[in-house]
Amino acid sequence: MFLSSRGRVLQRRAAAAPLGLIGGSMLLASCAMGPDFMSPDAPAVTGYVTGNRLGPTADASTPGGAVQSFASGHDLPGTWWALFHSRQINAFVEEAIRNHPDIEAAQFALRAARENALSQQGSLFPQVSANGSAERTQASTTQNGQWPGQTSLYTLYGSSVSVSYALDLWGGTRRQVEALQAQADYQAFKMEATYLALTANVVTAAITDASLRDQIAATEEIIKAETDQLGRIQRQFDVGAISKSDVLSQEATLAQAKATLAPLQKQLAQQRNQLMAYLGRLPSQDRGEHVTLAELKLPRKLPVSLPSSLVRQRPDIRQAEATLHQATATVGVGIANLLPQVTLSGSYGASGPERLFSPTTLVWDAASSVSQKLIDGGALYHTKEANVASFEQDLSLYKSAVITAFQNVSDSLRAIQYDAEALKAQAAAEKATADSLTMAIEQFKSGAVPYANVITAQQSYLNARVSRIKSQATRFTDTAALFQALGGGWWNRQDETPAALPRANPGYFAGPNHTIQEAM
């Protein structure tokens, strides 16, 4: 898919360069050794799943059960979480972005990378330094062999400006700048990946928090109903209408329901701690704000980016691409180091006891030097070969990132489709078990069935209700996962981040056999 023999091509050219290209390359000061980076091709696919296009999801007559359809080729909004129409989720996300130290750390890492690139750019220009000196000296002379003789006191002045310029004949310095700029690109997309992960985690944590609250409320409601039922059973036993075993069965059912409450409360407490961490707060700073599932709205139309756009939108893919770009530039640095290095230098100044810059004190010099390692034990050659191997490694990692991204999107699309079916089934199961429980109680009152039927119906209803709440929350988290898998819409966000990112290649993708272009 991507140039499997690239390392061998670079090896042959580098070996021939020191002897065969020196003369000609001296005249081509603007050339840069090594490969020129071009963005790899997007996978040649038109969709994320096999078979026909995904149709609308199933409809369930419960909050969170709305029909969702997929809008292929539509763009994601920069603030995708606003599609849930929850002011509290919006407030949570804004607070997390404002307070979480990971965002701040990513911003400073980006700043450091950009400063390093600008620092290296200084190597492309002549280096100029100024020097000045003043020295007070006393000298003695003898006369007729007598000591001491006459003394003289004078001052020596010196002033000069020196210029040194390392000719970047082979483009090694420019490749170093290019590598550092690619590192800055990597940090920019790493910041976007941090931003996307944080916002998605906040939304998911808020939805999970709401789900646990509803599960606890449902469990407490069922415990209350079963407690009331136990009282009725106990009164019937007291008058001899039922046996002791029926009372014990109801007590066991009530105990089992109570046993499920504490684990849910523990999960909620830990989930709150996690949410506070995402918001940049400590656990003791929890003010109790929360979301309810009933207030959330499912986006009816889900924008799904084209596969050809995904590789430009996923921050992790762009990180892998920037790493590949850096490795490509580093190959050029290694090749340039194998060739002669030319340096020009000169100075202009004055030196002497007389006033400076008079015709008699002016001095200047100009020099040039050429250095070429003849024997170094193969150090430079093997360094270049290591750079080529690193490029091949990063190319494979890039492919892996693309495969994972497409898998994430496909998983999210399938989850939305099948979890909608699951919620519809869970809602039906909850209604059926509720009706079954009502019927079992009525039949028990009339003596038509034993109390064991009531116990079974109670347990089925509790399980079905909790499962329905979980499925309800899953619909919302599936939607958040899809937006995250598609890249989160950072390119449409109105803040300082998009302007800070490198501009995308207008052509987007090079041909499959032109991942890098030789420039030797």
C-alpha positions in Angstrom: 0.0 0.0 0.0 2.7 2.5 0.9 6.2 2.1 -0.7 7.7 -1.0 0.8 11.1 -0.5 -0.8 11.6 3.1 0.3 14.4 2.3 2.7 16.5 0.5 0.1 16.1 3.4 -2.4 17.4 5.8 0.2 20.2 3.5 1.1 21.5 3.3 -2.6 21.3 7.0 -3.1 23.0 7.9 0.2 25.9 5.5 -0.6 26.5 7.1 -4.0 26.2 10.7 -2.8 29.5 11.4 -1.1 31.6 10.7 -4.3 29.3 11.2 -7.2 27.2 14.2 -6.2 29.5 16.5 -4.4 30.6 18.6 -7.3 27.1 19.0 -8.7 25.4 19.5 -5.4 27.8 22.4 -4.5 26.1 24.3 -7.2 22.6 23.4 -6.0 22.6 25.0 -2.6 18.8 25.1 -2.4 18.4 21.3 -2.6 17.3 19.2 0.4 18.4 15.6 0.8 15.9 12.9 1.7 12.3 12.4 1.0 9.6 15.1 0.7 6.6 14.2 2.8 3.2 13.8 1.3 0.0 12.8 3.2 -0.8 9.1 2.7 -3.9 8.1 0.8 -7.2 7.6 2.6 -8.5 4.0 2.4 -10.4 3.4 -0.9 -13.8 2.6 0.8 -17.1 4.4 0.6 -18.6 3.3 3.9 -17.9 2.1 7.4 -20.1 -1.1 7.5 -20.7 -3.9 5.1 -24.0 -4.4 3.2 -26.6 -1.7 2.6 -26.7 1.7 4.2 -27.9 1.8 7.8 -31.5 2.7 8.0 -33.3 4.6 10.8 -33.1 3.0 14.3 -35.9 1.3 16.1 -38.4 3.5 18.0 -39.2 2.9 21.7 -41.9 4.8 23.5 -39.7 5.9 26.4 -37.4 8.8 27.0 -34.2 8.2 25.0 -36.0 5.9 22.6 -36.4 8.3 19.7 -35.7 7.2 16.1 -32.3 8.3 14.8 -31.2 8.4 11.2 -27.7 8.7 9.7 -26.8 11.7 7.5 -23.9 10.5 5.5 -21.4 13.2 4.4 -22.7 15.7 6.9 -20.3 17.7 9.0 -20.1 17.6 12.8 -20.7 20.7 14.9 -17.8 21.9 17.0 -19.9 21.7 20.2 -21.5 18.4 19.5 -22.5 17.9 23.2 -25.1 20.7 22.7 -27.1 18.4 20.6 -28.4 16.7 23.8 -30.1 20.0 24.7 -29.0 19.9 28.3 -27.8 23.1 29.9 -26.2 21.1 32.7 -24.1 19.1 30.3 -23.1 22.3 28.5 -22.0 23.8 31.9 -20.1 20.6 32.8 -18.2 20.6 29.5 -17.4 24.4 29.7 -16.1 24.0 33.3 -13.9 21.0 32.4 -12.3 22.8 29.4 -11.7 25.8 31.6 -10.3 24.0 34.7 -8.8 20.7 33.8 -5.0 20.7 34.0 -4.6 18.3 31.1 -5.8 21.0 28.7 -3.4 23.5 30.1 -0.5 21.0 30.0 -1.3 20.3 26.3 -1.3 24.0 25.5 2.1 24.5 27.1 3.5 21.4 25.3 2.3 22.9 22.0 3.9 26.3 22.9 7.2 24.6 23.7 7.2 22.6 20.5 6.6 25.8 18.4 9.3 27.7 20.2 11.8 24.8 19.5 10.9 25.0 15.8 11.4 28.7 15.7 14.7 28.3 17.6 16.0 25.8 15.0 15.0 28.2 12.2 17.7 30.6 13.5 20.3 28.1 12.3 19.4 29.0 8.7 20.7 32.5 9.1 24.3 33.8 9.5 25.5 34.0 13.1 26.9 37.4 14.0 28.7 38.3 17.2 30.4 41.4 18.4 33.5 41.5 20.7 35.2 44.4 22.5 38.1 44.6 24.8 40.3 47.1 26.7 43.6 46.2 28.4 45.7 48.5 30.5 49.4 47.6 30.4 52.6 48.9 32.1 56.0 48.0 30.6 59.5 48.6 31.9 62.8 49.0 30.0 66.4 49.0 31.2 69.0 51.5 30.3 72.8 50.8 30.4 72.1 47.6 32.3 70.5 49.5 35.2 67.3 48.4 36.8 64.7 49.8 37.0 64.7 51.6 33.7 62.0 53.7 32.1 58.3 52.6 32.4 55.6 53.1 29.9 51.9 52.9 30.4 49.5 52.3 27.6 46.0 50.8 26.8 45.3 48.2 24.2 41.8 48.4 22.6 40.1 45.7 20.5 36.8 45.7 18.7 35.5 43.2 16.1 32.4 41.8 14.5 32.5 38.2 13.5 30.2 36.4 11.0 29.8 32.7 10.6 27.5 30.9 8.2 27.2 27.2 7.8 26.0 26.6 4.2 23.0 24.3 4.2 24.1 22.8 0.9 22.3 19.5 1.5 19.3 20.8 3.3 20.1 19.1 6.6 19.3 22.2 8.7 16.1 22.7 6.8 15.1 19.1 7.4 15.8 19.6 11.1 13.5 22.6 11.1 10.9 20.6 9.2 11.1 17.8 11.8 10.6 20.2 14.7 7.6 21.8 12.8 6.2 18.3 12.4 6.7 17.8 16.2 4.7 21.0 16.8 1.9 19.7 14.5 2.0 16.5 16.6 1.5 18.5 19.8 -1.3 20.5 18.2 -3.2 17.4 17.4 -2.4 15.9 20.8 -4.0 18.9 22.3 -7.1 18.3 20.2 -7.1 14.6 21.2 -6.9 15.6 24.9 -9.8 18.1 24.3 -11.9 15.5 22.6 -11.3 12.8 25.2 -12.1 15.2 28.1 -15.3 16.4 26.6 -16.5 12.9 25.7 -15.6 11.6 29.1 -17.5 14.5 30.8 -20.6 13.8 28.7 -20.4 10.0 29.3 -19.8 10.5 33.0 -22.8 12.8 33.3 -25.1 10.4 31.5 -23.8 7.4 33.6 -24.4 9.5 36.7 -28.0 10.1 35.6 -28.5 6.4 34.9 -27.3 5.4 38.3 -29.6 7.9 39.9 -32.6 6.4 38.1 -31.5 2.9 38.9 -31.3 3.8 42.6 -34.7 5.6 42.5 -36.3 2.6 40.8 -34.7 0.2 43.4 -35.9 2.3 46.3 -39.4 2.5 44.8 -39.4 -1.3 44.5 -38.1 -1.8 48.0 -40.9 0.4 49.3 -43.5 -1.6 47.4 -42.1 -4.9 48.6 -41.9 -3.6 52.2 -45.6 -2.7 51.9 -46.3 -6.1 50.4 -44.4 -7.8 53.3 -46.7 -5.9 55.8 -49.8 -7.2 54.0 -48.4 -10.8 53.9 -47.5 -10.6 57.6 -51.1 -9.5 58.5 -52.5 -12.4 56.5 -50.2 -14.8 58.3 -51.3 -13.4 61.6 -54.9 -14.3 60.9 -53.9 -17.7 59.6 -54.7 -17.0 55.9 -51.2 -18.0 54.6 -48.3 -20.1 55.7 -45.1 -18.9 57.3 -43.1 -19.9 54.2 -44.9 -17.2 52.2 -43.7 -14.6 54.7 -40.2 -15.9 54.6 -40.2 -15.8 50.8 -41.3 -12.2 50.8 -38.6 -11.3 53.4 -36.0 -13.0 51.3 -37.2 -11.1 48.2 -37.1 -7.8 50.1 -33.6 -8.5 51.4 -32.4 -9.3 47.9 -33.8 -6.0 46.6 -32.1 -4.1 49.4 -28.8 -5.9 48.7 -28.8 -4.4 45.2 -29.0 -0.8 46.5 -25.7 -0.5 48.2 -23.6 -1.4 45.2 -25.5 1.1 43.1 -24.9 3.8 45.7 -21.2 2.9 45.7 -21.1 3.2 41.9 -22.8 6.6 42.1 -20.4 7.9 44.7 -17.4 6.8 42.6 -18.9 8.1 39.4 -19.4 11.5 41.1 -15.7 11.5 42.1 -14.8 10.7 38.5 -17.0 13.5 37.2 -15.5 16.0 39.7 -12.0 15.0 38.5 -13.0 15.7 34.9 -14.3 19.1 36.0 -11.0 19.9 37.7 -12.6 19.7 41.2 -11.7 17.7 44.3 -14.3 15.2 45.5 -15.2 17.4 48.5 -16.1 20.3 46.1 -19.1 18.4 44.7 -22.0 20.8 44.7 -24.5 18.2 43.6 -25.3 19.3 40.1 -26.5 16.5 38.0 -28.3 15.5 34.8 -31.6 13.4 34.5 -32.2 11.1 31.6 -35.7 12.4 31.2 -34.4 15.9 30.3 -31.9 14.7 27.6 -32.9 14.7 23.9 -31.4 12.3 21.4 -30.2 13.9 18.2 -32.6 12.8 15.5 -30.1 13.1 12.6 -26.6 11.9 13.2 -24.0 13.5 10.9 -21.5 10.8 9.6 -18.4 12.1 7.9 -17.3 10.5 4.6 -14.5 7.9 5.0 -12.2 10.1 2.9 -12.6 12.9 5.4 -12.1 10.8 8.6 -8.3 10.6 8.2 -8.2 14.4 8.2 -10.5 14.8 11.2 -9.4 12.2 13.8 -6.7 13.8 16.0 -5.0 10.5 16.6 -4.6 9.9 12.9 -3.2 13.4 12.4 -0.8 12.8 15.3 0.4 9.6 13.6 0.7 11.6 10.3 2.8 14.3 12.1 5.0 11.6 13.6 5.5 10.1 10.1 6.3 13.5 8.7 9.0 14.0 11.4 10.5 10.7 10.7 10.6 11.5 7.0 12.5 14.8 7.6 14.9 13.0 10.0 15.8 10.6 7.1 16.9 13.7 5.2 19.0 14.9 8.1 20.8 11.6 8.3 21.6 11.7 4.5 22.8 15.3 4.7 25.2 14.4 7.6 27.0 12.0 5.3 28.0 14.8 2.9 30.7 17.5 3.3 29.9 20.4 5.5 30.9 23.9 4.3 31.3 26.9 6.7 32.1 30.5 5.8 33.4 32.9 8.4 34.8 36.4 8.5 35.6 39.2 10.9 36.1 42.9 10.8 37.5 45.1 13.6 40.3 47.1 15.0 43.1 46.5 17.5 45.9 48.6 18.9 46.9 51.2 21.4 45.8 54.1 19.1 42.3 55.2 18.5 40.1 52.6 17.1 39.0 52.4 13.4 41.9 54.4 12.2 43.5 53.1 9.0 46.4 51.7 10.9 44.3 49.7 13.4 41.7 48.1 11.1 42.0 44.3 10.6 39.8 41.9 8.8 39.8 38.3 7.7 37.7 35.9 5.7 37.9 32.1 5.6 36.0 29.0 4.5 36.2 25.5 5.6 35.1 22.1 4.4 34.8 19.0 6.6 34.0 15.5 5.7 34.3 12.5 7.9 36.3 9.8 6.1 36.4 7.1 8.8 33.9 7.0 11.7 33.3 3.3 12.1 30.1 3.6 10.1 28.3 5.8 12.7 26.7 8.2 10.3 25.7 5.6 7.9 24.0 3.4 10.5 22.4 6.5 12.1 20.8 7.2 8.7 19.7 3.5 8.4 18.1 3.7 11.8 16.2 6.8 10.7 14.9 4.9 7.6 13.8 2.0 9.9 12.0 4.5 12.2 10.2 5.9 9.2 9.0 2.4 8.2 7.9 1.8 11.7 6.0 5.1 11.9 4.4 4.3 8.5 3.1 1.0 10.0 1.8 2.8 13.1 0.0 5.3 10.9 -1.8 2.4 9.1 -2.7 0.9 12.4 -4.2 4.2 13.6 -6.3 4.4 10.4 -7.6 0.9 10.9 -8.5 1.5 14.5 -10.3 4.8 13.6 -12.5 3.0 11.1 -13.2 0.2 13.5 -14.3 2.8 16.2 -16.8 4.4 13.8 -18.2 1.1 12.6 -18.5 -0.1 16.2 -20.4 3.1 17.2 -22.8 2.9 14.2 -23.6 -0.8 15.0 -24.0 0.0 18.7 -26.5 2.8 17.9 -28.4 0.5 15.6 -28.6 -2.6 17.9 -28.9 -0.8 21.2 -32.0 1.0 19.8 -33.5 -2.5 19.3 -32.4 -3.5 22.8 -34.1 -0.5 24.4 -37.3 -1.3 22.5 -37.2 -4.8 23.7 -36.4 -3.8 27.3 -39.2 -1.3 27.4 -41.6 -4.0 26.2 -40.1 -6.4 28.8 -40.6 -3.9 31.6 -44.3 -3.4 30.6 -44.8 -7.1 30.4 -43.3 -7.9 33.7 -45.2 -5.1 35.4 -48.5 -6.5 34.0 -47.4 -10.0 35.1 -46.7 -8.8 38.6 -50.1 -7.1 38.9 -51.8 -10.3 37.6 -49.8 -12.5 39.9 -50.8 -10.4 43.0 -54.4 -10.5 42.0 -54.3 -14.3 41.4 -52.6 -14.8 44.7 -55.3 -12.8 46.5 -58.0 -15.0 44.9 -56.0 -18.2 45.8 -55.4 -19.2 42.2 -51.6 -19.3 42.4 -49.1 -19.8 45.2 -47.1 -16.9 46.5 -44.0 -18.1 44.8 -45.5 -16.8 41.5 -45.6 -13.3 43.1 -42.0 -13.6 44.2 -40.9 -14.6 40.7 -42.9 -11.7 39.1 -41.3 -9.2 41.5 -37.8 -10.2 40.7 -38.5 -10.2 37.0 -40.0 -6.7 37.2 -37.0 -5.3 39.2 -34.5 -6.7 36.7 -36.5 -5.5 33.7 -36.8 -2.0 35.1 -33.2 -1.6 35.9 -32.2 -3.1 32.5 -34.5 -0.6 30.7 -32.8 2.3 32.5 -29.4 1.0 31.5 -30.5 0.6 27.9 -32.0 4.1 28.0 -28.6 5.6 29.1 -26.7 3.5 26.5 -28.6 5.2 23.7 -27.1 8.6 24.8 -23.6 7.2 25.4 -23.6 5.5 22.0 -24.3 8.8 20.3 -21.5 10.5 22.3 -19.1 7.7 21.3 -20.0 8.2 17.6 -19.2 11.9 17.7 -15.9 11.1 19.5 -15.1 8.4 16.9 -15.7 10.9 14.1 -13.2 13.4 15.5 -15.4 15.6 17.6 -15.8 18.5 15.1 -12.7 20.4 16.4 -12.3 22.0 12.9 -15.7 23.8 13.4 -15.0 25.0 16.9 -14.9 28.8 17.3 -12.0 29.4 19.6 -8.2 29.9 19.5 -7.4 26.2 18.7 -8.2 25.9 15.0 -6.1 28.9 14.1 -3.2 27.3 16.0 -3.4 24.1 14.0 -1.4 23.5 10.8 -3.4 24.0 7.6 -4.6 20.8 5.9 -3.1 19.9 2.5 -5.7 21.2 0.0 -5.3 18.0 -2.0 -5.6 15.9 1.1 -4.0 12.8 -0.1 -1.2 11.7 -2.4 -1.3 8.6 -4.5 -0.8 5.2 -2.8 2.7 4.9 -4.2 3.7 8.4 -3.4 3.7 8.6 0.3 7.1 10.2 0.1 8.8 11.6 -2.9 12.5 11.3 -3.3 14.4 14.6 -3.5 18.0 13.7 -3.9 
